[in-house]
């Protein structure tokens, strides 16, 4: 029991759990989209439509011929995010890093697993607003996590002493 309690209080456990939840949600919704939207789109409300598309390029479908480069860049980003998630100063920074990491890994899984060639897979997108590029849960997590990380870093910097000291008076 103490080992579980120690693991839960470690700086890495919280962002890892958040990332795992995002990855699970992303992959489950993508599997659902592959199954439910194969026969055509589903119109929901206003301009919200669920429509199955595959993105072999970068964000918003740009650069479709550079899939392997995007996959390698995504691997590098995941490594950096893992380091930041573990070293995040505040709980809010670790939360944001976990959300961002989960989104990056969710789309990386597609690049690795959705085709026969390594890093040439297409990302499954299915949320279509019809006035914005089609996206998925991982894309939302990447954007939300990035915004939250900027906010967390800004709030963390405001809480540190202005003189750059560690806040401890030298006697």
DOKOLDO-457082 format. One record per residue: residue in three letters; x, y, z negated of N, C-alpha, C in turn. Coordinates in nm, 3 decimals. Layout:
<sites>
{res = ALA nX = X nY = Y nZ = Z caX = X caY = Y caZ = Z cX = X cY = Y cZ = Z}
...
</sites>
This chain:
<sites>
{res = UNK nX = 0.081 nY = -0.119 nZ = 0.000 caX = 0.000 caY = 0.000 caZ = 0.000 cX = 0.086 cY = 0.126 cZ = 0.000}
{res = UNK nX = 0.197 nY = 0.125 nZ = -0.073 caX = 0.284 caY = 0.243 caZ = -0.074 cX = 0.348 cY = 0.265 cZ = 0.062}
{res = UNK nX = 0.376 nY = 0.161 nZ = 0.134 caX = 0.434 caY = 0.177 caZ = 0.268 cX = 0.334 cY = 0.247 cZ = 0.360}
{res = UNK nX = 0.207 nY = 0.213 nZ = 0.349 caX = 0.104 caY = 0.277 caZ = 0.431 cX = 0.091 cY = 0.423 cZ = 0.391}
{res = UNK nX = 0.091 nY = 0.450 nZ = 0.261 caX = 0.080 caY = 0.588 caZ = 0.214 cX = 0.200 cY = 0.671 cZ = 0.259}
{res = UNK nX = 0.320 nY = 0.613 nZ = 0.252 caX = 0.440 caY = 0.683 caZ = 0.299 cX = 0.433 cY = 0.711 cZ = 0.448}
{res = UNK nX = 0.388 nY = 0.613 nZ = 0.527 caX = 0.377 caY = 0.632 caZ = 0.672 cX = 0.275 cY = 0.741 cZ = 0.704}
{res = UNK nX = 0.164 nY = 0.743 nZ = 0.629 caX = 0.062 caY = 0.845 caZ = 0.656 cX = 0.109 cY = 0.985 cZ = 0.623}
{res = UNK nX = 0.200 nY = 0.996 nZ = 0.527 caX = 0.249 caY = 1.129 caZ = 0.490 cX = 0.372 cY = 1.172 cZ = 0.569}
{res = UNK nX = 0.422 nY = 1.085 nZ = 0.656 caX = 0.540 caY = 1.121 caZ = 0.735 cX = 0.501 cY = 1.225 cZ = 0.840}
{res = UNK nX = 0.595 nY = 1.313 nZ = 0.876 caX = 0.563 caY = 1.417 caZ = 0.975 cX = 0.522 cY = 1.361 cZ = 1.111}
{res = UNK nX = 0.565 nY = 1.241 nZ = 1.143 caX = 0.535 caY = 1.184 caZ = 1.275 cX = 0.398 cY = 1.115 cZ = 1.280}
{res = UNK nX = 0.348 nY = 1.068 nZ = 1.167 caX = 0.225 caY = 0.989 caZ = 1.168 cX = 0.104 cY = 1.071 cZ = 1.213}
{res = UNK nX = 0.091 nY = 1.193 nZ = 1.165 caX = -0.025 caY = 1.274 caZ = 1.199 cX = -0.033 cY = 1.305 cZ = 1.349}
{res = UNK nX = 0.072 nY = 1.362 nZ = 1.411 caX = 0.062 caY = 1.388 caZ = 1.554 cX = 0.050 cY = 1.259 cZ = 1.636}
{res = UNK nX = 0.108 nY = 1.150 nZ = 1.588 caX = 0.096 caY = 1.023 caZ = 1.659 cX = -0.048 cY = 0.974 cZ = 1.658}
{res = UNK nX = -0.116 nY = 0.989 nZ = 1.545 caX = -0.256 caY = 0.948 caZ = 1.536 cX = -0.345 cY = 1.035 cZ = 1.625}
{res = UNK nX = -0.317 nY = 1.166 nZ = 1.626 caX = -0.393 caY = 1.258 caZ = 1.712 cX = -0.370 cY = 1.221 cZ = 1.858}
{res = UNK nX = -0.245 nY = 1.199 nZ = 1.896 caX = -0.213 caY = 1.161 caZ = 2.034 cX = -0.281 cY = 1.031 cZ = 2.072}
{res = UNK nX = -0.280 nY = 0.933 nZ = 1.983 caX = -0.344 caY = 0.804 caZ = 2.011 cX = -0.494 cY = 0.821 cZ = 2.034}
{res = UNK nX = -0.557 nY = 0.908 nZ = 1.955 caX = -0.701 caY = 0.932 caZ = 1.972 cX = -0.729 cY = 0.998 cZ = 2.107}
{res = UNK nX = -0.646 nY = 1.095 nZ = 2.145 caX = -0.665 caY = 1.162 caZ = 2.274 cX = -0.644 cY = 1.063 cZ = 2.389}
{res = UNK nX = -0.540 nY = 0.981 nZ = 2.379 caX = -0.511 caY = 0.882 caZ = 2.484 cX = -0.628 cY = 0.784 cZ = 2.496}
{res = UNK nX = -0.678 nY = 0.737 nZ = 2.384 caX = -0.790 caY = 0.642 caZ = 2.387 cX = -0.913 cY = 0.706 cZ = 2.452}
{res = UNK nX = -0.946 nY = 0.827 nZ = 2.412 caX = -1.062 caY = 0.896 caZ = 2.469 cX = -1.043 cY = 0.917 cZ = 2.620}
{res = UNK nX = -0.923 nY = 0.959 nZ = 2.658 caX = -0.894 caY = 0.982 caZ = 2.799 cX = -0.907 cY = 0.854 cZ = 2.881}
{res = UNK nX = -0.845 nY = 0.748 nZ = 2.836 caX = -0.845 caY = 0.624 caZ = 2.913 cX = -0.983 cY = 0.559 cZ = 2.917}
{res = UNK nX = -1.058 nY = 0.569 nZ = 2.808 caX = -1.194 caY = 0.514 caZ = 2.806 cX = -1.283 cY = 0.590 cZ = 2.904}
{res = UNK nX = -1.274 nY = 0.723 nZ = 2.904 caX = -1.358 caY = 0.802 caZ = 2.995 cX = -1.317 cY = 0.780 cZ = 3.141}
{res = UNK nX = -1.188 nY = 0.761 nZ = 3.166 caX = -1.144 caY = 0.733 caZ = 3.303 cX = -1.194 cY = 0.597 cZ = 3.350}
{res = UNK nX = -1.190 nY = 0.498 nZ = 3.263 caX = -1.242 caY = 0.366 caZ = 3.300 cX = -1.392 cY = 0.375 cZ = 3.327}
{res = UNK nX = -1.464 nY = 0.450 nZ = 3.243 caX = -1.606 caY = 0.470 caZ = 3.265 cX = -1.629 cY = 0.536 cZ = 3.401}
{res = UNK nX = -1.551 nY = 0.640 nZ = 3.431 caX = -1.567 caY = 0.712 caZ = 3.559 cX = -1.543 cY = 0.618 cZ = 3.677}
{res = UNK nX = -1.442 nY = 0.533 nZ = 3.668 caX = -1.414 caY = 0.438 caZ = 3.776 cX = -1.533 cY = 0.345 cZ = 3.798}
{res = UNK nX = -1.598 nY = 0.307 nZ = 3.691 caX = -1.711 caY = 0.215 caZ = 3.700 cX = -1.839 cY = 0.287 cZ = 3.741}
{res = UNK nX = -1.871 nY = 0.398 nZ = 3.675 caX = -2.001 caY = 0.463 caZ = 3.691 cX = -2.010 cY = 0.557 cZ = 3.811}
{res = UNK nX = -1.897 nY = 0.611 nZ = 3.855 caX = -1.902 caY = 0.713 caZ = 3.960 cX = -1.857 cY = 0.660 cZ = 4.096}
{res = UNK nX = -1.835 nY = 0.531 nZ = 4.103 caX = -1.791 caY = 0.470 caZ = 4.229 cX = -1.897 cY = 0.484 cZ = 4.338}
{res = UNK nX = -2.023 nY = 0.485 nZ = 4.299 caX = -2.131 caY = 0.492 caZ = 4.398 cX = -2.171 cY = 0.636 cZ = 4.432}
{res = UNK nX = -2.110 nY = 0.734 nZ = 4.366 caX = -2.140 caY = 0.873 caZ = 4.398 cX = -2.146 cY = 0.959 cZ = 4.273}
{res = UNK nX = -2.154 nY = 1.091 nZ = 4.294 caX = -2.153 caY = 1.185 caZ = 4.181 cX = -2.284 cY = 1.184 cZ = 4.102}
{res = UNK nX = -2.274 nY = 1.235 nZ = 3.979 caX = -2.390 caY = 1.251 caZ = 3.893 cX = -2.399 cY = 1.399 cZ = 3.858}
{res = UNK nX = -2.509 nY = 1.464 nZ = 3.897 caX = -2.531 caY = 1.604 caZ = 3.862 cX = -2.591 cY = 1.610 cZ = 3.723}
{res = UNK nX = -2.533 nY = 1.695 nZ = 3.636 caX = -2.581 caY = 1.706 caZ = 3.499 cX = -2.660 cY = 1.835 cZ = 3.478}
{res = UNK nX = -2.593 nY = 1.945 nZ = 3.449 caX = -2.660 caY = 2.073 caZ = 3.429 cX = -2.583 cY = 2.181 cZ = 3.504}
{res = UNK nX = -2.657 nY = 2.283 nZ = 3.548 caX = -2.600 caY = 2.396 caZ = 3.617 cX = -2.504 cY = 2.347 cZ = 3.725}
{res = UNK nX = -2.375 nY = 2.380 nZ = 3.717 caX = -2.279 caY = 2.334 caZ = 3.817 cX = -2.197 cY = 2.215 cZ = 3.770}
{res = UNK nX = -2.227 nY = 2.162 nZ = 3.652 caX = -2.151 caY = 2.049 caZ = 3.599 cX = -2.192 cY = 1.920 cZ = 3.668}
{res = UNK nX = -2.094 nY = 1.860 nZ = 3.731 caX = -2.115 caY = 1.736 caZ = 3.806 cX = -2.002 cY = 1.641 cZ = 3.768}
{res = UNK nX = -2.035 nY = 1.514 nZ = 3.758 caX = -1.932 caY = 1.412 caZ = 3.738 cX = -1.909 cY = 1.348 cZ = 3.874}
{res = UNK nX = -1.786 nY = 1.363 nZ = 3.922 caX = -1.752 caY = 1.316 caZ = 4.058 cX = -1.612 cY = 1.257 cZ = 4.054}
{res = UNK nX = -1.598 nY = 1.135 nZ = 4.100 caX = -1.471 caY = 1.063 caZ = 4.096 cX = -1.376 cY = 1.113 cZ = 4.204}
{res = UNK nX = -1.257 nY = 1.156 nZ = 4.161 caX = -1.151 caY = 1.193 caZ = 4.254 cX = -1.019 cY = 1.138 cZ = 4.201}
{res = UNK nX = -0.921 nY = 1.133 nZ = 4.289 caX = -0.788 caY = 1.085 caZ = 4.252 cX = -0.687 cY = 1.191 cZ = 4.291}
{res = UNK nX = -0.603 nY = 1.231 nZ = 4.196 caX = -0.505 caY = 1.336 caZ = 4.218 cX = -0.365 cY = 1.275 cZ = 4.218}
{res = UNK nX = -0.302 nY = 1.273 nZ = 4.334 caX = -0.166 caY = 1.219 caZ = 4.343 cX = -0.062 cY = 1.330 cZ = 4.332}
{res = UNK nX = -0.107 nY = 1.454 nZ = 4.319 caX = -0.015 caY = 1.567 caZ = 4.312 cX = -0.004 cY = 1.625 cZ = 4.172}
{res = UNK nX = 0.025 nY = 1.754 nZ = 4.171 caX = 0.039 caY = 1.826 caZ = 4.044 cX = -0.097 cY = 1.875 cZ = 3.997}
{res = UNK nX = -0.094 nY = 1.969 nZ = 3.906 caX = -0.218 caY = 2.027 caZ = 3.855 cX = -0.300 cY = 2.084 cZ = 3.970}
{res = UNK nX = -0.429 nY = 2.060 nZ = 3.963 caX = -0.524 caY = 2.111 caZ = 4.061 cX = -0.498 cY = 2.058 cZ = 4.202}
{res = UNK nX = -0.433 nY = 1.942 nZ = 4.213 caX = -0.414 caY = 1.878 caZ = 4.342 cX = -0.302 cY = 1.931 cZ = 4.428}
{res = UNK nX = -0.224 nY = 2.025 nZ = 4.380 caX = -0.115 caY = 2.082 caZ = 4.460 cX = 0.002 cY = 1.984 cZ = 4.468}
{res = UNK nX = 0.073 nY = 1.985 nZ = 4.577 caX = 0.195 caY = 1.906 caZ = 4.592 cX = 0.175 cY = 1.757 cZ = 4.589}
{res = UNK nX = 0.084 nY = 1.706 nZ = 4.669 caX = 0.052 caY = 1.564 caZ = 4.664 cX = 0.167 cY = 1.472 cZ = 4.706}
{res = UNK nX = 0.268 nY = 1.522 nZ = 4.772 caX = 0.379 caY = 1.438 caZ = 4.816 cX = 0.490 cY = 1.421 cZ = 4.714}
{res = UNK nX = 0.476 nY = 1.484 nZ = 4.598 caX = 0.584 caY = 1.481 caZ = 4.500 cX = 0.546 cY = 1.402 cZ = 4.375}
{res = UNK nX = 0.461 nY = 1.303 nZ = 4.390 caX = 0.414 caY = 1.223 caZ = 4.278 cX = 0.525 cY = 1.165 cZ = 4.190}
{res = UNK nX = 0.626 nY = 1.100 nZ = 4.248 caX = 0.733 caY = 1.045 caZ = 4.164 cX = 0.809 cY = 1.153 cZ = 4.085}
{res = UNK nX = 0.831 nY = 1.269 nZ = 4.145 caX = 0.898 caY = 1.378 caZ = 4.073 cX = 0.812 cY = 1.426 cZ = 3.957}
{res = UNK nX = 0.682 nY = 1.433 nZ = 3.978 caX = 0.591 caY = 1.474 caZ = 3.872 cX = 0.595 cY = 1.372 cZ = 3.759}
{res = UNK nX = 0.598 nY = 1.245 nZ = 3.794 caX = 0.605 caY = 1.140 caZ = 3.693 cX = 0.732 cY = 1.148 cZ = 3.610}
{res = UNK nX = 0.845 nY = 1.174 nZ = 3.674 caX = 0.972 caY = 1.187 caZ = 3.601 cX = 0.969 cY = 1.312 cZ = 3.512}
{res = UNK nX = 0.917 nY = 1.421 nZ = 3.565 caX = 0.904 caY = 1.544 caZ = 3.484 cX = 0.811 cY = 1.519 cZ = 3.366}
{res = UNK nX = 0.704 nY = 1.444 nZ = 3.387 caX = 0.610 caY = 1.414 caZ = 3.278 cX = 0.679 cY = 1.331 cZ = 3.169}
{res = UNK nX = 0.763 nY = 1.237 nZ = 3.209 caX = 0.838 caY = 1.159 caZ = 3.110 cX = 0.927 cY = 1.250 cZ = 3.026}
{res = UNK nX = 0.994 nY = 1.344 nZ = 3.091 caX = 1.080 caY = 1.438 caZ = 3.017 cX = 0.998 cY = 1.524 cZ = 2.922}
{res = UNK nX = 0.883 nY = 1.570 nZ = 2.968 caX = 0.796 caY = 1.652 caZ = 2.882 cX = 0.749 cY = 1.570 cZ = 2.762}
{res = UNK nX = 0.714 nY = 1.444 nZ = 2.782 caX = 0.670 caY = 1.359 caZ = 2.672 cX = 0.780 cY = 1.346 cZ = 2.567}
{res = UNK nX = 0.904 nY = 1.327 nZ = 2.610 caX = 1.017 caY = 1.317 caZ = 2.516 cX = 1.030 cY = 1.445 cZ = 2.435}
{res = UNK nX = 1.021 nY = 1.559 nZ = 2.502 caX = 1.030 caY = 1.689 caZ = 2.432 cX = 0.914 cY = 1.705 cZ = 2.335}
{res = UNK nX = 0.794 nY = 1.668 nZ = 2.377 caX = 0.677 caY = 1.680 caZ = 2.290 cX = 0.687 cY = 1.590 cZ = 2.168}
{res = UNK nX = 0.740 nY = 1.471 nZ = 2.185 caX = 0.758 caY = 1.381 caZ = 2.071 cX = 0.852 cY = 1.444 cZ = 1.970}
{res = UNK nX = 0.963 nY = 1.499 nZ = 2.018 caX = 1.058 caY = 1.567 caZ = 1.927 cX = 0.989 cY = 1.683 cZ = 1.855}
{res = UNK nX = 0.914 nY = 1.763 nZ = 1.928 caX = 0.847 caY = 1.878 caZ = 1.867 cX = 0.740 cY = 1.834 cZ = 1.769}
{res = UNK nX = 0.666 nY = 1.729 nZ = 1.801 caX = 0.560 caY = 1.681 caZ = 1.713 cX = 0.617 cY = 1.636 cZ = 1.580}
{res = UNK nX = 0.731 nY = 1.571 nZ = 1.583 caX = 0.794 caY = 1.522 caZ = 1.460 cX = 0.854 cY = 1.638 cZ = 1.380}
{res = UNK nX = 0.910 nY = 1.736 nZ = 1.450 caX = 0.978 caY = 1.846 caZ = 1.383 cX = 0.890 cY = 1.967 cZ = 1.360}
{res = UNK nX = 0.763 nY = 1.959 nZ = 1.398 caX = 0.672 caY = 2.073 caZ = 1.381 cX = 0.671 cY = 2.122 cZ = 1.237}
{res = UNK nX = 0.678 nY = 2.252 nZ = 1.222 caX = 0.689 caY = 2.309 caZ = 1.088 cX = 0.558 cY = 2.301 cZ = 1.010}
{res = UNK nX = 0.448 nY = 2.323 nZ = 1.075 caX = 0.320 caY = 2.325 caZ = 1.005 cX = 0.230 cY = 2.212 cZ = 1.055}
{res = UNK nX = 0.129 nY = 2.184 nZ = 0.976 caX = 0.031 caY = 2.083 caZ = 1.015 cX = -0.041 cY = 2.124 cZ = 1.143}
{res = UNK nX = -0.069 nY = 2.254 nZ = 1.158 caX = -0.137 caY = 2.299 caZ = 1.280 cX = -0.048 cY = 2.284 cZ = 1.402}
{res = UNK nX = 0.083 nY = 2.303 nZ = 1.388 caX = 0.175 caY = 2.283 caZ = 1.501 cX = 0.184 cY = 2.135 cZ = 1.536}
{res = UNK nX = 0.182 nY = 2.049 nZ = 1.435 caX = 0.185 caY = 1.904 caZ = 1.462 cX = 0.054 cY = 1.858 cZ = 1.526}
{res = UNK nX = -0.059 nY = 1.917 nZ = 1.484 caX = -0.188 caY = 1.887 caZ = 1.547 cX = -0.186 cY = 1.926 cZ = 1.694}
{res = UNK nX = -0.143 nY = 2.048 nZ = 1.723 caX = -0.137 caY = 2.095 caZ = 1.861 cX = -0.043 cY = 2.008 cZ = 1.944}
{res = UNK nX = 0.071 nY = 1.972 nZ = 1.887 caX = 0.167 caY = 1.887 caZ = 1.959 cX = 0.108 cY = 1.749 cZ = 1.986}
{res = UNK nX = 0.032 nY = 1.696 nZ = 1.889 caX = -0.032 caY = 1.566 caZ = 1.909 cX = -0.136 cY = 1.570 cZ = 2.020}
{res = UNK nX = -0.216 nY = 1.677 nZ = 2.025 caX = -0.316 caY = 1.692 caZ = 2.132 cX = -0.247 cY = 1.702 cZ = 2.267}
{res = UNK nX = -0.145 nY = 1.786 nZ = 2.274 caX = -0.070 caY = 1.805 caZ = 2.399 cX = -0.002 cY = 1.676 cZ = 2.442}
{res = UNK nX = 0.060 nY = 1.607 nZ = 2.348 caX = 0.127 caY = 1.481 caZ = 2.377 cX = 0.027 cY = 1.376 cZ = 2.427}
{res = UNK nX = -0.089 nY = 1.367 nZ = 2.363 caX = -0.191 caY = 1.271 caZ = 2.406 cX = -0.236 cY = 1.297 cZ = 2.549}
{res = UNK nX = -0.255 nY = 1.423 nZ = 2.584 caX = -0.294 caY = 1.456 caZ = 2.721 cX = -0.185 cY = 1.421 cZ = 2.822}
{res = UNK nX = -0.062 nY = 1.454 nZ = 2.788 caX = 0.049 caY = 1.424 caZ = 2.879 cX = 0.065 cY = 1.273 cZ = 2.899}
{res = UNK nX = 0.054 nY = 1.197 nZ = 2.792 caX = 0.067 caY = 1.051 caZ = 2.803 cX = -0.052 cY = 0.993 cZ = 2.877}
{res = UNK nX = -0.172 nY = 1.047 nZ = 2.854 caX = -0.290 caY = 0.997 caZ = 2.925 cX = -0.275 cY = 1.006 cZ = 3.075}
{res = UNK nX = -0.227 nY = 1.120 nZ = 3.124 caX = -0.207 caY = 1.133 caZ = 3.269 cX = -0.085 cY = 1.054 cZ = 3.317}
{res = UNK nX = 0.016 nY = 1.042 nZ = 3.231 caX = 0.134 caY = 0.963 caZ = 3.268 cX = 0.097 cY = 0.815 cZ = 3.285}
{res = UNK nX = 0.007 nY = 0.766 nZ = 3.201 caX = -0.039 caY = 0.627 caZ = 3.215 cX = -0.098 cY = 0.606 cZ = 3.354}
{res = UNK nX = -0.178 nY = 0.701 nZ = 3.400 caX = -0.234 caY = 0.690 caZ = 3.535 cX = -0.123 cY = 0.684 cZ = 3.640}
{res = UNK nX = -0.024 nY = 0.770 nZ = 3.627 caX = 0.086 caY = 0.773 caZ = 3.725 cX = 0.162 cY = 0.641 cZ = 3.725}
{res = UNK nX = 0.174 nY = 0.578 nZ = 3.609 caX = 0.247 caY = 0.452 caZ = 3.599 cX = 0.163 cY = 0.332 cZ = 3.640}
{res = UNK nX = 0.035 nY = 0.334 nZ = 3.610 caX = -0.045 caY = 0.212 caZ = 3.622 cX = -0.148 cY = 0.210 cZ = 3.733}
{res = UNK nX = -0.174 nY = 0.317 nZ = 3.801 caX = -0.285 caY = 0.321 caZ = 3.896 cX = -0.243 cY = 0.294 cZ = 4.040}
{res = UNK nX = -0.125 nY = 0.242 nZ = 4.061 caX = -0.082 caY = 0.208 caZ = 4.197 cX = 0.022 cY = 0.098 cZ = 4.185}
{res = UNK nX = 0.055 nY = 0.038 nZ = 4.297 caX = 0.152 caY = -0.070 caZ = 4.296 cX = 0.295 cY = -0.021 cZ = 4.281}
{res = UNK nX = 0.323 nY = 0.101 nZ = 4.319 caX = 0.458 caY = 0.155 caZ = 4.310 cX = 0.472 cY = 0.240 cZ = 4.183}
{res = UNK nX = 0.585 nY = 0.222 nZ = 4.115 caX = 0.609 caY = 0.292 caZ = 3.989 cX = 0.611 cY = 0.442 cZ = 4.010}
{res = UNK nX = 0.539 nY = 0.516 nZ = 3.926 caX = 0.527 caY = 0.662 caZ = 3.928 cX = 0.457 cY = 0.717 cZ = 4.052}
{res = UNK nX = 0.390 nY = 0.633 nZ = 4.130 caX = 0.319 caY = 0.682 caZ = 4.248 cX = 0.168 cY = 0.676 cZ = 4.232}
{res = UNK nX = 0.123 nY = 0.644 nZ = 4.111 caX = -0.021 caY = 0.635 caZ = 4.086 cX = -0.088 cY = 0.771 cZ = 4.087}
{res = UNK nX = -0.216 nY = 0.769 nZ = 4.110 caX = -0.297 caY = 0.892 caZ = 4.111 cX = -0.371 cY = 0.906 cZ = 3.979}
{res = UNK nX = -0.385 nY = 1.028 nZ = 3.933 caX = -0.459 caY = 1.056 caZ = 3.812 cX = -0.608 cY = 1.057 cZ = 3.844}
{res = UNK nX = -0.686 nY = 0.991 nZ = 3.760 caX = -0.831 caY = 0.987 caZ = 3.778 cX = -0.890 cY = 1.117 cZ = 3.721}
{res = UNK nX = -0.959 nY = 1.191 nZ = 3.806 caX = -1.029 caY = 1.313 caZ = 3.765 cX = -1.177 cY = 1.293 cZ = 3.792}
{res = UNK nX = -1.262 nY = 1.351 nZ = 3.708 caX = -1.406 caY = 1.329 caZ = 3.729 cX = -1.496 cY = 1.441 cZ = 3.677}
{res = UNK nX = -1.445 nY = 1.539 nZ = 3.608 caX = -1.529 caY = 1.648 caZ = 3.558 cX = -1.521 cY = 1.762 cZ = 3.660}
{res = UNK nX = -1.632 nY = 1.785 nZ = 3.728 caX = -1.635 caY = 1.880 caZ = 3.839 cX = -1.734 cY = 1.993 cZ = 3.808}
{res = UNK nX = -1.681 nY = 2.113 nZ = 3.790 caX = -1.767 caY = 2.229 caZ = 3.767 cX = -1.811 cY = 2.294 cZ = 3.898}
{res = UNK nX = -1.755 nY = 2.248 nZ = 4.009 caX = -1.782 caY = 2.294 caZ = 4.145 cX = -1.731 cY = 2.434 cZ = 4.174}
{res = UNK nX = -1.675 nY = 2.501 nZ = 4.077 caX = -1.613 caY = 2.632 caZ = 4.099 cX = -1.472 cY = 2.633 cZ = 4.040}
{res = UNK nX = -1.426 nY = 2.515 nZ = 3.998 caX = -1.294 caY = 2.497 caZ = 3.936 cX = -1.244 cY = 2.360 cZ = 3.980}
{res = UNK nX = -1.113 nY = 2.339 nZ = 3.988 caX = -1.064 caY = 2.207 caZ = 4.028 cX = -1.115 cY = 2.096 cZ = 3.935}
{res = UNK nX = -1.135 nY = 1.978 nZ = 3.989 caX = -1.184 caY = 1.863 caZ = 3.914 cX = -1.076 cY = 1.823 cZ = 3.812}
{res = UNK nX = -1.118 nY = 1.787 nZ = 3.690 caX = -1.022 caY = 1.756 caZ = 3.585 cX = -1.071 cY = 1.640 cZ = 3.501}
{res = UNK nX = -0.996 nY = 1.606 nZ = 3.395 caX = -1.030 caY = 1.495 caZ = 3.307 cX = -1.002 cY = 1.532 cZ = 3.161}
{res = UNK nX = -1.022 nY = 1.439 nZ = 3.070 caX = -1.002 caY = 1.463 caZ = 2.927 cX = -0.856 cY = 1.496 cZ = 2.897}
{res = UNK nX = -0.762 nY = 1.428 nZ = 2.962 caX = -0.619 caY = 1.456 caZ = 2.939 cX = -0.585 cY = 1.598 cZ = 2.981}
{res = UNK nX = -0.640 nY = 1.644 nZ = 3.092 caX = -0.616 caY = 1.782 caZ = 3.136 cX = -0.668 cY = 1.882 cZ = 3.033}
{res = UNK nX = -0.787 nY = 1.855 nZ = 2.978 caX = -0.841 caY = 1.942 caZ = 2.874 cX = -0.750 cY = 1.944 cZ = 2.753}
{res = UNK nX = -0.701 nY = 1.826 nZ = 2.713 caX = -0.614 caY = 1.817 caZ = 2.596 cX = -0.483 cY = 1.893 cZ = 2.619}
{res = UNK nX = -0.428 nY = 1.884 nZ = 2.738 caX = -0.304 caY = 1.956 caZ = 2.768 cX = -0.326 cY = 2.107 cZ = 2.753}
{res = UNK nX = -0.433 nY = 2.157 nZ = 2.809 caX = -0.461 caY = 2.301 caZ = 2.802 cX = -0.495 cY = 2.347 cZ = 2.661}
{res = UNK nX = -0.580 nY = 2.273 nZ = 2.594 caX = -0.618 caY = 2.309 caZ = 2.457 cX = -0.497 cY = 2.298 cZ = 2.365}
{res = UNK nX = -0.420 nY = 2.189 nZ = 2.379 caX = -0.301 caY = 2.170 caZ = 2.296 cX = -0.198 cY = 2.280 cZ = 2.317}
{res = UNK nX = -0.179 nY = 2.323 nZ = 2.441 caX = -0.082 caY = 2.429 caZ = 2.470 cX = -0.125 cY = 2.560 cZ = 2.406}
{res = UNK nX = -0.253 nY = 2.594 nZ = 2.418 caX = -0.303 caY = 2.718 caZ = 2.357 cX = -0.290 cY = 2.710 cZ = 2.204}
{res = UNK nX = -0.330 nY = 2.597 nZ = 2.146 caX = -0.320 caY = 2.581 caZ = 2.001 cX = -0.175 cY = 2.585 cZ = 1.953}
{res = UNK nX = -0.083 nY = 2.531 nZ = 2.034 caX = 0.058 caY = 2.533 caZ = 1.996 cX = 0.112 cY = 2.676 cZ = 1.995}
{res = UNK nX = 0.075 nY = 2.754 nZ = 2.094 caX = 0.117 caY = 2.896 caZ = 2.097 cX = 0.062 cY = 2.969 cZ = 1.975}
{res = UNK nX = -0.066 nY = 2.946 nZ = 1.944 caX = -0.127 caY = 3.011 caZ = 1.828 cX = -0.058 cY = 2.966 cZ = 1.699}
{res = UNK nX = -0.034 nY = 2.835 nZ = 1.686 caX = 0.032 caY = 2.782 caZ = 1.566 cX = 0.172 cY = 2.841 cZ = 1.550}
{res = UNK nX = 0.246 nY = 2.850 nZ = 1.658 caX = 0.381 caY = 2.907 caZ = 1.650 cX = 0.374 cY = 3.055 cZ = 1.612}
{res = UNK nX = 0.276 nY = 3.126 nZ = 1.666 caX = 0.261 caY = 3.267 caZ = 1.632 cX = 0.224 cY = 3.283 cZ = 1.485}
{res = UNK nX = 0.128 nY = 3.203 nZ = 1.436 caX = 0.090 caY = 3.210 caZ = 1.295 cX = 0.205 cY = 3.170 cZ = 1.204}
{res = UNK nX = 0.278 nY = 3.066 nZ = 1.241 caX = 0.392 caY = 3.023 caZ = 1.161 cX = 0.499 cY = 3.131 cZ = 1.154}
{res = UNK nX = 0.522 nY = 3.201 nZ = 1.264 caX = 0.624 caY = 3.306 caZ = 1.264 cX = 0.581 cY = 3.425 cZ = 1.178}
{res = UNK nX = 0.452 nY = 3.449 nZ = 1.169 caX = 0.400 caY = 3.559 caZ = 1.086 cX = 0.411 cY = 3.528 cZ = 0.938}
{res = UNK nX = 0.415 nY = 3.400 nZ = 0.903 caX = 0.421 caY = 3.362 caZ = 0.762 cX = 0.563 cY = 3.358 cZ = 0.708}
{res = UNK nX = 0.663 nY = 3.366 nZ = 0.794 caX = 0.802 caY = 3.365 caZ = 0.750 cX = 0.842 cY = 3.506 cZ = 0.710}
{res = UNK nX = 0.934 nY = 3.518 nZ = 0.614 caX = 0.980 caY = 3.651 caZ = 0.574 cX = 1.040 cY = 3.728 cZ = 0.690}
{res = UNK nX = 1.017 nY = 3.859 nZ = 0.693 caX = 1.062 caY = 3.945 caZ = 0.804 cX = 1.213 cY = 3.957 cZ = 0.811}
{res = UNK nX = 1.284 nY = 3.940 nZ = 0.699 caX = 1.430 caY = 3.958 caZ = 0.701 cX = 1.504 cY = 3.833 cZ = 0.746}
{res = UNK nX = 1.432 nY = 3.726 nZ = 0.777 caX = 1.496 caY = 3.604 caZ = 0.826 cX = 1.548 cY = 3.515 cZ = 0.714}
{res = UNK nX = 1.532 nY = 3.556 nZ = 0.588 caX = 1.577 caY = 3.472 caZ = 0.478 cX = 1.477 cY = 3.360 cZ = 0.455}
{res = UNK nX = 1.512 nY = 3.272 nZ = 0.366 caX = 1.422 caY = 3.160 caZ = 0.339 cX = 1.320 cY = 3.192 cZ = 0.230}
{res = UNK nX = 1.316 nY = 3.317 nZ = 0.187 caX = 1.218 caY = 3.358 caZ = 0.090 cX = 1.261 cY = 3.337 cZ = -0.053}
{res = UNK nX = 1.380 nY = 3.280 nZ = -0.076 caX = 1.428 caY = 3.254 caZ = -0.211 cX = 1.522 cY = 3.369 cZ = -0.250}
{res = UNK nX = 1.498 nY = 3.429 nZ = -0.365 caX = 1.584 caY = 3.538 caZ = -0.412 cX = 1.714 cY = 3.482 cZ = -0.468}
{res = UNK nX = 1.825 nY = 3.543 nZ = -0.430 caX = 1.954 caY = 3.505 caZ = -0.485 cX = 1.974 cY = 3.582 cZ = -0.615}
{res = UNK nX = 1.998 nY = 3.510 nZ = -0.722 caX = 2.013 caY = 3.576 caZ = -0.852 cX = 2.158 cY = 3.597 cZ = -0.888}
</sites>
